[in-house]
Amino acid sequence: MQDIEDTGDNVLYARMGWYIEETIYKGLVFTKTNVNWNRMSLGFKSIVKDFPDQWNVQAYAYYACLAMDRDVATDIFKDIKPPIIMQIWGSDSFYNTCKDIS
């Protein structure tokens, strides 16, 4: 049996969750769907490792906050650099709330 952490499927899973959040659920992907944050987080880890630009780093932090995963948010916020990408966060208030709890 293949270990889920060893597959590229998690990257696809994260990207699909990202897409449906942006296009349909807008802040509610973890409350209105069965998207699994743990699996999505594994995909984001791979994405950020392979492509560590701020778009991916800030998206990972955004989803960690949506999932209320304080540990991941705290860890990834260390890698956020200005400017804040409002296309990801939607508002200064959401970004600041997430930053404060991480």
Summary of the structure (lengths in Angstrom):
residues: 102
radius of gyration: 12.9
end to end distance: 35.5
largest distance: 44.1
contacts: 275
relative contact order: 0.13
helix: 72%
strand: 0%
